[in-house]
Amino acid sequence: MALTGRLHPLLLHFPIALVLVAAGAELVAILTRRRAWHVVAVANVRAGAVFAVATAITGWLFASASAVDDLRSLEWHRWIGTAAVVATISAALASAGIDRQSPTTRWMYRIALVWAAALVVITGHLGARLVWGSGFLRP
């Protein structure tokens, strides 16, 4: 389990990028009304959901095996990260058959995607604080 947990730092960057690119592509799809951008968003959020699950599993294993000074930040990182995985999976599931469904369903997908992206950013920030300390953004 220790080896699996140590894969967390290696895996975490991929779902972050996938979810953020999905949100950006969906925004461009909304602004330009070009279907190709929506296709990019859906592909990215679906791949992001798969990698997010793997990242969360390795993160939970890594947290239980490593010594961290800031347990409060670790708990926030752990649970907001879990919420980010749930939101990403929700967006991926909501994207199924979205072209044949109502505009309301499309907006539900978009709202889930925005929540997923926001939670990914917050989780990433908290993870960076765990690794680099609370002043990592200061010059």
Secondary structure, 3 states (H helix, E strand, C coil): CHHHHCCHHHHCHHHHHHHHHHHHHHHHHHHHCCHHHHHHHHHHHHHHHHHHHHHHHHHHHHHHHCCCCCHHHHHHHHHHHHHHHHHHHHHHHHCCCHHHCCHHHHHHHHHHHHHHHHHHHHHHHHHHHHHHCCCCCCC
